[in-house]
Amino acid sequence: MAFCTPTATTAPHATPTPLTSSPRKQLATHNPSRLAAGGQRARLAAGASLETRAPAPAPSPPAAPSPPNVKYLAAEFAGHGVSFEAVGGSCAVKMELRNGSAAHLLLPSGLVTSYKPAMWHGASTEILHTTVSQSRSPAAAAVIRGGVSLDLRCSSFAAGGNWSLRDVRGSPTGSIEIEITEEIAAGVEARCVVALHPEALATEITARNAGATAVEVSATVSTHLRVSTPDATYAVGLQGSDYRAMDPVLSEFAIVPPEFMASRSSTSSPRWASNGFDVVLSAAAGAAPAQEPDGEEDDDYKRLTAELCRIYSHAPRQFTIIDRGRRNSVCVQRRGFEEVYIFSPGAKYQWYGKYAYVCVGPTMLKPIVLEPGATWSGAQYLRNPNL
């Protein structure tokens, strides 16, 4: 199926395409009275308002999340090739298809921690990179970073990771869809569908403004891809794209080597802070320059050996990450996003180790203004060309 047909931003008074789901499962809650979810404090692309119209600030953010009720979720939604398992204070939603492809989604954070597509050699292979570390608080659960995370912001508020499971659809013989929702701010709802296909993993986002005033919405999908080492990894298909150099983005799920934090903190750069993709806009507003000047990509087979952190604009709707060491490749496609973020920590770290990854994903340099009743949608597709 065609996963990456470029589409323009949805017209101001368009409504989202309805998703089929049973009335019993519509807006389900973590227990029979409420299925709230939470945990993420990732920041994201916000910034200067558009000149045409400055939207009013969003109302107060939603309430703090509560832990998922795993037993209730399993009783209500199990089947369709989906199972549920308690992981610390979270719930792992596990999807598996008959061809061997599998994926795991954590609630309430909405973090995709695993994607194992079926490969040419007959087995499935993990292509996402995650790390698990102890929380600073002894009473808190372990901290999981990496994977595929959605950073979403509405006006002055970042999404709180308070994702609720709304529906499960599909079958293990075809494809499986997990639909989750979150209220970003009063009157503004985000919907995310994580879909496992035999040859791809899709992350599709829709934001709808049901309020009375215009709001700004910005988003990015960050994907940590496991590689043998960045020295054996190439980004193919970005030649001719403009890029803006920047420091790596910090968010709740970002994996950044400590050497980056130590070297950048000494410069007191306002861009090096836990504010997600706000750094891009602050750089445009006159912050200290990044280590590398802006330019145009002249290499169609870009080797990721050196430390590299860029946002590419005027880039193709799809490009490919090739890892010669693991004999693997992933095609990254996008819809509804104009820019692409790429971060490589460089090849000075251990092969197949904690920092053997590259982070890629669609993003925005400017937020989208949603008038009352308007919607915006965007998507990332990780296609598996290795079947």
Beta strands, then each sheet from edge to edge (+ up, - down):
strand 1: 82-87
strand 2: 90-96
strand 3: 102-107
strand 4: 112-116
strand 5: 130-133
strand 6: 143-146
strand 7: 148-154
strand 8: 157-158
strand 9: 164-170
strand 10: 176-185
strand 11: 188-197
strand 12: 200-209
strand 13: 215-226
strand 14: 233-236
strand 15: 242-245
strand 16: 295-296
strand 17: 301-303
strand 18: 308-313
strand 19: 318-323
strand 20: 328-335
strand 21: 339-344
strand 22: 357-363
strand 23: 368-370
strand 24: 375-383
sheet 1: 1+ 2- 3+ 4-
sheet 2: 5+ 6-
sheet 3: 8+ 7- 13+ 22- 21+ 18- 15+ 16-
sheet 4: 8+ 7- 13+ 23-
sheet 5: 9+ 10- 11+ 12- 24+ 20- 19+ 14- 17+
end
